[in-house]
Amino acid sequence: MRITVNRSRCIAAGQCVLKSPHVFDQDEQDGIVILLTEKPTPEFEASARLAARVCPSEAITVHDE
């Protein structure tokens, strides 16, 4: 699994951080998503997928590899 984010699409809702704080964070200035790890460990894959599903702006993409 690999994750990419489209920061220009992000609306700073923060759902990703709530669902998967080990994978995502938010910029302190504008709240835009920050990807902490492109390839989460297996224990965080489910929460990263959930974060992508609940993102209101669809700024997170999960790539299965």
C-alpha positions as CSV (number, residue, x, y, z in Angstrom):
1,M,0.0,0.0,0.0
2,R,1.1,3.5,-0.8
3,I,-0.6,6.8,0.0
4,T,-0.6,10.1,-1.9
5,V,-2.3,13.3,-0.9
6,N,-3.4,16.2,-3.1
7,R,-2.7,19.2,-0.8
8,S,-4.3,21.6,-3.2
9,R,-7.6,19.7,-2.9
10,C,-7.5,19.5,0.9
11,I,-10.1,21.6,2.8
12,A,-8.5,21.1,6.2
13,A,-11.5,19.2,7.7
14,G,-9.1,17.1,9.8
15,Q,-10.9,13.8,9.4
16,C,-7.7,12.1,8.3
17,V,-5.9,13.0,11.5
18,L,-8.8,11.9,13.6
19,K,-9.0,8.5,11.8
20,S,-5.2,7.8,11.3
21,P,-2.9,10.1,13.4
22,H,0.1,7.9,12.7
23,V,-0.2,8.5,9.0
24,F,-1.6,12.0,8.7
25,D,-1.1,15.4,10.4
26,Q,-2.2,18.9,9.7
27,D,-0.2,22.0,9.0
28,E,-0.3,24.4,12.0
29,Q,-0.7,27.4,9.7
30,D,-3.5,26.4,7.4
31,G,-4.7,23.0,8.6
32,I,-3.8,21.4,5.2
33,V,-3.0,17.6,5.3
34,I,0.6,16.5,5.9
35,L,1.4,12.9,5.0
36,L,3.7,11.5,7.7
37,T,4.4,8.2,5.9
38,E,3.8,7.2,2.3
39,K,3.9,3.5,3.1
40,P,2.2,2.8,6.4
41,T,3.0,-0.3,8.3
42,P,0.4,-3.1,8.2
43,E,-1.0,-2.1,11.6
44,F,-2.0,1.4,10.3
45,E,-3.2,0.3,6.8
46,A,-6.9,-0.1,7.8
47,S,-7.0,3.3,9.5
48,A,-5.3,5.0,6.5
49,R,-7.9,3.5,4.2
50,L,-10.7,4.7,6.5
51,A,-9.2,8.2,6.5
52,A,-9.2,8.2,2.6
53,R,-12.8,7.1,2.6
54,V,-14.0,9.8,4.9
55,C,-12.0,12.7,3.4
56,P,-14.7,15.1,2.3
57,S,-12.5,16.6,-0.5
58,E,-11.1,13.2,-1.7
59,A,-7.6,14.5,-1.3
60,I,-6.2,11.2,-0.2
61,T,-5.6,8.3,-2.6
62,V,-4.7,4.8,-1.6
63,H,-2.6,2.8,-4.1
64,D,-2.5,-1.0,-3.7
65,E,0.8,-2.4,-4.6
